[in-house]
Amino acid sequence: MVNALAQVPAEFLHALGTLRKARCRSELKLDEIPAPARLAPYAVALGAEVVSSAAGAPRTPLHGPAAMAAASTRSAEDEIELATGRFILLHDPEGSAVWDGEFRIVTYIRAQLDAEMGNDSMLGSVAWTWLVEALENHAAAYRAAGGTATRVLSESFGTLAGRPDTIDIELRASWTPASSDVQAHLEAWSDMVCTFAGLPPLPDGVTPLPKRRLT
């Protein structure tokens, strides 16, 4: 283990340390997941999800004794996934012309909307604007950002024909952090996932996505 750590670049170890300092919203379930092996010599990946109760309330809308009572009676079956995402930090000590740096952050967020809101022609640009504003609000300096916003239509047939049509919004994006200190980048992304899930409040100046379906 000692030998393995000795081979990890100091810059990447520093970046990992800053990730551990990130203060993410409590509604977010954040866990380390296997990192892709072919994208860079060094990588770490985090998976996140935001869930609500079956009634559509956020996971943590209450405080004090009321919150404790709700937590004691909640089961996994009572929860509905509102949004999910992945945050991947890549590092190549040799640098990359495509990245314009030695680090690259790659992210993915997916959330379900009702059909009416999902057909909003501005949905994709709103999602991208939210990403940019989230990074700016957290003072997460970056460059060379790019991404795509995709709407995925789900229609049901046969025995499932009674289900309403749904549209998922998917945002895939990547950017190069200005330094190995990526704490603010993870915090910005954390807020972004919660906003895709429709959880208030939003920071001042942030453009909200259309309201999510919670049932």
DATAQUI-V892318 format. One record per residue. SS is DSSP state (a for helix, b for strand, c for the rest). OMEGA is omega in whole degrees, -180 to 180 (999 if undefined). Layout:
BEGIN
SS/OMEGA  SS/OMEGA
END
This chain:
BEGIN
c/180  a/179  a/-180  a/179  a/-180  a/-179  c/180  c/-179  c/-180  a/180  a/180  a/177  a/177  a/179  a/178  a/179  a/179  a/176  a/-179  a/-179  c/-175  c/177  c/-177  c/-180  c/-175  c/179  c/-175  b/171  b/-173  b/-180  b/175  b/179  b/180  c/-180  c/177  c/-174  c/-172  c/-175  c/-178  c/178  c/-179  b/-178  b/172  b/-177  b/177  b/175  b/-178  b/172  b/174  b/-179  b/175  b/172  b/-180  c/180  c/176  c/179  c/177  b/-177  c/-174  c/-179  c/-174  c/179  c/176  c/-177  a/-179  a/179  a/180  a/180  a/-180  a/-179  a/-177  a/-177  a/-176  c/176  c/-179  a/-178  a/-177  a/-172  b/179  b/179  b/179  b/-179  b/178  b/-179  b/176  b/178  b/-177  b/175  b/-180  b/178  b/174  b/-178  b/180  b/-177  b/-179  b/177  c/179  c/179  c/-170  c/180  b/-179  b/180  b/174  b/176  b/179  b/-176  b/177  b/176  b/178  b/177  b/-178  b/176  b/172  b/-172  a/-178  a/-179  a/-179  a/179  c/178  c/-177  c/-179  c/-173  a/-178  a/-179  a/176  a/180  a/180  a/179  a/180  a/179  a/-179  a/-178  a/179  a/178  a/180  a/-180  a/179  c/-179  c/179  c/-177  c/-176  b/175  b/175  b/180  b/176  b/180  b/178  b/174  b/-175  b/173  b/-177  b/-179  b/176  b/178  c/-178  c/-177  c/177  a/-178  a/179  a/-174  c/-179  c/180  c/179  c/174  c/178  b/176  b/175  b/171  b/178  b/177  b/173  b/-175  b/175  b/178  b/-180  b/178  b/-177  c/-180  c/178  c/176  c/-174  c/179  a/-177  a/-180  a/178  a/178  a/178  a/-180  a/177  a/178  a/-179  a/179  a/180  a/178  a/175  a/179  c/179  c/-178  c/173  c/-7  c/175  c/176  c/179  c/175  c/-179  c/178  c/-178  c/170  c/174  c/-175  c/179  c/169  c/-176  c/179  c/999
END
